[in-house]
Amino acid sequence: SFANRFPRAVFVSIHFNSSTGGAGLESYALAPEGVPSNASSEHHVSGTDGRCAGNAVDGQNIALTAAIHAAVLSRFSIFDRGVRHARFHVLRNIKIPAVLLEGGFISDPTEGQRIATGYYRQQLGTAIAQGVQNYNAAANYRAGVANFAVARTNLPPHARSISEPLDGDNPPEPNHHHPPSISINAGE
């Protein structure tokens, strides 16, 4: 898996829902072994019945998911569908903390219109980055060391737009004292 090549990273999978009558934000962590999934639909690997194991970082998955979910809710007025557990294919077999975020419903007229704007998507990316920073601060509080750094220059070209300001101001230069470990990868 691409994500496993970066042991000091986190994995954030960003999606938008579509369902008649649905609206709001929901975030998913991999369901730990023995914990039932509460996703309404999942992309199961053929032959599984939803009872697959979690992974070695179950607690970190939940902490990361909660931190990102809270950061997004603090930035937007959006219905809170909650933090949930699921065994989505994209979250399985990842050895680093991971979250799947559903950033709204494209099928809802109001949310769909908002999601279509670059401003919303940039603000969503900013909120996600803030959530990762909050997670990192909490995860490393006792150690007193920050070991995650976001570096815009290391994002793939198709993902850089979420880190570029809309008003034309230049973002702060990345801190080169810490190796970058967060990659926002959209479209894969």
Secondary structure, DSSP 8 states (H G I E B T S, - for coil): --GGG-TT-BEEEEEEE--TT--SEEEEEE--TT-----SS----TT--S-----TTHHHHHHHHHHHHHHHHHHS---EEEEEEE--GGGTT--S-EEEEEEEETTSHHHHHHHTSHHHHHHHHHHHHHHHHHHHHHHTTTTT-------GGGS-GGGGGGGS-TTS-------TTS---B------
